[in-house]
Amino acid sequence: MFVRNFHPDRFVRSVYGTDPFREYCGQRNILVDPALLAPMREEEYRLWLTALAQLSSDQQVQVELDLTKVNEMGDRDAVAHLLKAAEGKELPSDLVPGDAAVALWFFLHHPDIFHEVFLHQEIQEMDCWRNAQAPAGLTLNYLEGKAAALAATVKDFFQAREGIGRFCAVNAYRLNEAYCFVTHVSDRLHLSEGFTDSGELTTHQLWPAVPVLFVYYPMDGTVLVKSHLQASDWLLDLFQRFGRAVLGVELDPSCVGHTFELDRLKRRFDPQPDADDMEMVRVKTLHLHYPERHGRRQVKLETVAGDEQFALLHLIQAHLNGAGVFDQLVVGHAELHIKLRIEVRSKSYLIRLWPNRCNLTESPLAERFRACLKRWGLYHVR
């Protein structure tokens, strides 16, 4: 989930001596000198490590997760996104120096805005969402308690399945029309060699964080999971643990049945746009699988970005004209190309679909596209 490398010593030096850093240390009961001034010296960094060591192990994990998030948002583009999202609200003083310190200020003063922008930035990096079906209309109260229950069961899951998960942290949010649970599980110990400021070669011990995201939509009962896991039985177990810990229900194994009706895309696909700004919708890519008796054979049909609306249909007619063969093929993957008019220019979006997963993120635009998929008969909610 995290793209930028997190080096604790470099990050702390970048925010050391700033008002947001003093405020953060006060909130987390990290005992540092309130009169600290930048630049940070080597002995002051050692005092910081000593102050961290006085916290409990759970508190230390939370501090590392907090600062890793802030580090991820500590660049010009992310800060610009934060400032735009906070338009009309209190903004940081121009005396707050540097992008990392500004991101930390938002973490402290506008945590909802910080995490909404953080999620929008971060979930783009993961491959795709897996879909499951739960009862609709569930209201989730006491999110902190549900997050703690989810952390315990996810930790148990990864310890049993992969032998990892010494630590686990879960943050819960209500975003748009969904409940979002951002989970981080510690991976195996990682040893990294580096130099100190004095030029001494040393080895750092790190516990990389493995992200797992859960989203529940009360409107129709859709449950989404983003994870590195691929095995279907493991994913079912993860969905069911989420159901018990957060939703308070037992999800049936059939909850992970096919969600997207991709075989509809084998024929002429000419959907109605949902608004005037939607200029075009076309099928860009189809991966067609042969029956299991033929092993892993598949046919891949791919068009280029500038092709016309029915270019892929023309490929089917040219290369798969034998009805007996074509009818046996099942669509295992598809890409839809959607073109929207934004002010005076057009912008293209690519929706990647598999039978039970897609790349749509948790955002207002993604919600619009999900609604379109339902309207076009491609998204089946059981």
C-alpha positions in Angstrom: 0.0 0.0 0.0 2.8 2.4 0.8 4.8 3.7 -2.2 7.4 5.9 -0.6 10.2 4.4 1.4 9.9 5.2 5.1 13.2 5.9 6.8 12.3 6.9 10.4 15.5 8.8 11.1 15.1 10.9 7.9 11.4 11.5 8.5 11.9 12.6 12.1 14.7 15.0 11.0 12.4 16.5 8.4 9.7 17.5 11.0 11.9 17.9 14.1 11.5 21.3 15.8 8.2 22.1 14.1 5.0 22.9 16.0 3.1 19.9 14.5 5.8 17.5 15.7 5.7 19.0 19.2 1.9 18.7 19.2 2.1 15.1 18.0 4.6 14.1 20.7 2.3 15.6 23.3 -0.7 13.7 22.1 1.2 10.4 22.0 2.9 11.0 25.4 6.3 10.9 23.8 8.6 12.6 26.3 10.8 15.0 24.3 12.2 18.4 25.0 9.3 20.9 24.2 12.0 23.5 23.3 13.5 21.3 20.6 14.9 23.2 17.6 15.9 22.1 14.1 18.2 20.8 12.8 18.2 17.5 14.7 21.5 16.3 16.0 22.6 12.6 16.4 22.3 12.7 20.2 18.7 14.2 19.9 17.7 11.3 17.6 19.0 8.9 20.2 16.8 10.7 22.8 13.8 10.3 20.5 14.4 6.5 20.2 14.8 6.3 24.0 11.4 8.2 24.4 9.8 5.8 22.0 11.2 2.8 23.8 9.3 3.9 27.0 5.9 3.3 25.2 4.2 0.0 25.1 4.7 -2.2 22.1 1.2 -1.4 20.8 1.8 2.3 21.2 5.1 2.0 19.3 3.4 0.2 16.4 0.7 3.0 16.3 3.4 5.7 16.2 5.2 3.9 13.4 2.0 3.5 11.4 1.0 7.2 12.0 4.4 8.5 10.8 4.5 6.1 7.8 1.1 7.5 6.7 2.3 11.1 7.1 5.5 10.3 5.3 3.4 8.9 2.4 1.5 12.2 2.2 4.6 14.4 2.6 5.1 15.4 -1.0 3.8 18.4 -3.0 1.0 16.6 -4.9 -0.5 15.0 -1.8 -0.3 18.3 0.2 -2.0 20.1 -2.7 -4.8 17.5 -2.5 -5.1 18.0 1.2 -5.3 21.8 0.8 -7.9 21.5 -1.9 -10.0 19.1 0.3 -9.8 21.5 3.2 -11.0 24.5 1.2 -13.1 26.8 3.4 -11.7 25.3 6.6 -8.7 26.1 8.9 -5.4 25.8 7.0 -1.9 25.5 8.3 0.2 28.6 8.9 2.8 29.5 6.3 5.3 29.1 9.1 4.9 25.3 9.1 8.0 24.3 7.1 8.0 21.6 4.5 5.5 19.2 3.0 6.0 16.5 5.7 5.3 18.9 8.5 2.2 20.2 6.7 0.9 16.7 6.2 1.5 16.1 10.0 -0.5 19.2 10.7 -3.5 17.8 8.7 -3.1 14.5 10.5 -3.6 16.3 13.8 -6.1 19.0 12.9 -8.2 17.5 10.1 -7.9 13.7 10.6 -11.0 12.9 8.6 -9.7 14.9 5.6 -6.2 13.5 6.0 -7.5 9.9 5.9 -9.9 10.4 3.1 -7.2 11.9 0.9 -4.7 9.2 2.2 -7.1 6.4 1.2 -7.8 8.0 -2.2 -4.0 8.2 -2.8 -3.1 4.8 -1.5 -5.7 2.4 -2.7 -4.8 3.3 -6.3 -1.6 1.3 -5.8 -3.3 -2.0 -5.1 -4.3 -4.4 -7.9 -8.0 -4.9 -7.5 -11.1 -5.4 -5.2 -12.6 -8.8 -4.5 -16.4 -8.8 -4.2 -18.7 -10.6 -1.8 -22.3 -10.3 -0.8 -23.6 -9.6 2.7 -27.0 -8.6 4.0 -27.9 -5.0 3.1 -29.0 -2.3 5.4 -26.7 -3.1 8.4 -25.8 -0.1 10.6 -22.3 -0.3 12.1 -21.9 1.4 15.4 -18.9 1.5 17.8 -16.4 1.4 14.9 -13.4 1.4 17.3 -14.7 -1.8 19.0 -15.3 -3.5 15.6 -11.8 -2.4 14.4 -10.3 -4.1 17.5 -12.3 -7.3 16.9 -11.2 -7.3 13.2 -7.6 -6.7 14.2 -7.6 -9.8 16.4 -9.2 -12.1 13.9 -7.0 -10.8 10.9 -3.9 -11.3 13.1 -5.0 -14.8 13.9 -5.7 -15.5 10.2 -2.2 -14.4 9.0 -0.4 -16.2 11.8 -2.2 -19.4 10.9 -2.0 -19.0 7.1 1.3 -17.4 6.4 3.2 -17.4 9.7 3.2 -13.5 9.9 1.1 -11.0 11.8 3.0 -10.4 15.0 1.4 -6.9 15.0 -1.9 -5.8 13.5 -3.5 -2.3 13.4 -7.0 -1.4 12.0 -8.5 2.0 11.5 -12.2 2.4 10.7 -13.8 5.2 8.8 -17.2 6.2 7.4 -16.6 7.5 3.8 -19.3 8.5 1.4 -21.8 5.7 1.5 -19.5 3.0 2.8 -17.7 1.8 5.9 -13.9 1.4 5.3 -11.6 -0.6 7.5 -7.9 -0.1 6.8 -5.8 -3.0 8.2 -2.0 -3.3 8.4 -0.4 -6.6 9.3 3.3 -6.9 10.1 5.3 -9.0 7.6 8.4 -11.0 8.3 11.4 -9.2 9.8 13.3 -7.2 7.3 17.0 -6.3 7.8 18.2 -3.2 5.9 21.7 -1.9 5.8 22.4 1.8 5.8 24.7 4.6 7.0 24.3 6.9 10.0 25.0 10.6 9.7 28.5 10.0 11.0 29.1 7.5 8.2 28.9 4.3 10.3 27.4 1.3 8.5 24.6 -0.2 10.5 21.7 -2.6 10.2 18.1 -1.6 10.9 15.4 -4.1 11.8 12.0 -3.3 10.2 8.6 -5.0 10.3 7.1 -4.1 6.9 3.3 -3.5 6.9 1.1 -5.6 4.7 -2.2 -3.7 3.8 -5.6 -5.3 3.7 -8.6 -3.1 3.0 -12.3 -4.0 3.8 -15.3 -1.9 2.6 -19.0 -2.5 3.3 -21.8 -0.8 1.5 -25.1 -0.8 3.5 -27.2 0.2 0.5 -26.8 -3.2 -1.3 -24.7 -5.3 1.0 -21.6 -5.3 -1.1 -18.4 -6.2 0.7 -15.0 -5.5 -0.9 -11.6 -6.7 0.1 -8.2 -5.6 -1.3 -5.3 -8.0 -0.4 -2.3 -9.7 -1.8 -4.0 -13.1 -1.3 -5.0 -15.1 -4.4 -6.3 -18.4 -3.0 -10.1 -18.5 -3.2 -10.5 -20.5 0.1 -8.3 -18.0 1.9 -10.2 -15.1 0.6 -13.5 -16.7 1.6 -12.1 -17.2 5.1 -11.1 -13.5 5.2 -14.6 -12.4 4.1 -16.2 -14.6 6.7 -14.0 -13.3 9.5 -14.9 -9.7 8.5 -18.6 -10.8 8.5 -18.4 -12.1 12.1 -16.1 -9.4 13.6 -17.6 -6.3 11.9 -21.1 -7.1 10.5 -22.1 -9.6 13.1 -23.3 -12.1 10.5 -22.1 -15.5 9.2 -21.4 -15.2 5.5 -22.3 -18.3 3.4 -19.7 -19.7 1.1 -21.9 -18.7 -1.9 -21.2 -15.0 -0.9 -18.2 -15.0 -3.2 -20.0 -16.2 -6.3 -19.5 -14.4 -9.6 -20.4 -10.7 -9.4 -19.7 -9.4 -12.9 -21.6 -10.8 -15.9 -18.7 -10.5 -18.4 -20.1 -12.9 -21.1 -22.4 -10.0 -22.0 -19.4 -8.3 -23.5 -19.0 -11.1 -26.2 -21.8 -9.5 -28.1 -22.4 -5.9 -29.3 -22.1 -3.6 -26.3 -23.6 -0.2 -26.8 -24.7 1.1 -23.3 -26.5 4.3 -22.7 -24.3 7.0 -21.0 -25.5 8.0 -17.5 -24.9 11.8 -18.1 -24.1 14.3 -20.9 -20.4 14.3 -20.0 -19.9 10.6 -20.8 -18.7 10.7 -24.4 -18.0 7.0 -25.1 -18.1 3.6 -23.5 -16.4 0.7 -25.3 -14.9 -2.7 -24.7 -11.1 -2.3 -25.0 -9.9 -5.8 -24.0 -11.3 -9.3 -23.7 -9.6 -12.5 -22.4 -11.6 -15.5 -23.4 -11.0 -18.9 -21.8 -11.6 -22.3 -23.4 -13.5 -25.0 -21.4 -11.5 -26.7 -18.7 -11.0 -29.8 -20.8 -8.7 -27.8 -23.0 -6.5 -26.8 -20.1 -5.4 -23.2 -19.7 -5.9 -22.2 -23.3 -7.2 -18.7 -23.8 -7.7 -16.0 -26.5 -6.7 -12.4 -25.8 -8.2 -9.7 -27.9 -6.9 -6.2 -27.2 -7.5 -2.9 -29.0 -5.4 0.3 -28.8 -6.4 3.5 -27.0 -7.5 5.4 -30.1 -9.7 2.7 -31.6 -13.3 3.3 -32.4 -16.2 2.1 -30.2 -16.8 -1.4 -31.8 -13.1 -2.2 -32.7 -13.1 -5.2 -30.4 -16.4 -6.6 -31.9 -14.7 -6.4 -35.3 -11.8 -8.5 -33.9 -14.3 -11.1 -32.8 -16.0 -11.2 -36.1 -12.6 -11.5 -37.9 -10.9 -14.1 -35.8 -13.6 -16.0 -33.9 -16.3 -16.3 -36.4 -16.9 -20.0 -35.8 -20.0 -20.1 -33.7 -19.3 -23.6 -32.2 -16.0 -22.5 -30.8 -17.0 -19.0 -29.8 -20.0 -20.1 -27.8 -17.7 -22.3 -25.6 -15.4 -19.4 -24.7 -15.9 -17.7 -21.3 -14.8 -14.2 -20.6 -12.3 -14.3 -17.7 -11.1 -10.6 -17.9 -12.3 -7.5 -19.6 -11.4 -3.8 -19.8 -13.9 -1.0 -20.4 -12.7 2.3 -21.8 -14.8 5.2 -20.7 -14.2 8.7 -21.9 -15.6 11.7 -19.9 -15.6 15.3 -21.0 -14.1 17.5 -18.2 -14.5 21.2 -19.0 -13.0 21.6 -22.5 -11.1 18.3 -22.8 -11.7 14.6 -22.7 -10.2 12.3 -20.1 -10.1 8.5 -20.4 -10.7 5.9 -17.7 -10.1 2.2 -17.7 -12.2 -0.2 -15.7 -10.6 -3.6 -15.3 -13.1 -6.5 -14.6 -12.8 -10.1 -13.6 -15.7 -12.4 -12.6 -15.4 -11.5 -8.9 -13.1 -8.5 -8.8 -12.4 -5.1 -10.3 -10.0 -2.2 -10.0 -12.6 0.4 -9.0 -11.5 2.3 -5.9 -13.6 3.8 -3.1 -14.2 7.3 -4.5 -17.2 9.3 -5.8 -16.2 8.6 -9.4 -15.8 4.9 -8.8 -19.2 4.8 -7.2 -20.6 6.4 -10.4 -18.9 3.8 -12.5 -20.3 1.0 -10.2 -23.8 2.4 -10.7 -23.2 2.4 -14.5 -22.1 -1.3 -14.4 -25.3 -2.2 -12.6 -27.4 -0.2 -15.1 -25.6 -1.9 -18.0 -26.3 -5.4 -16.7 -22.7 -6.2 -15.9 -22.7 -5.9 -12.1 -24.9 -8.4 -10.5 -25.8 -7.9 -6.8 -27.3 -11.1 -5.4 
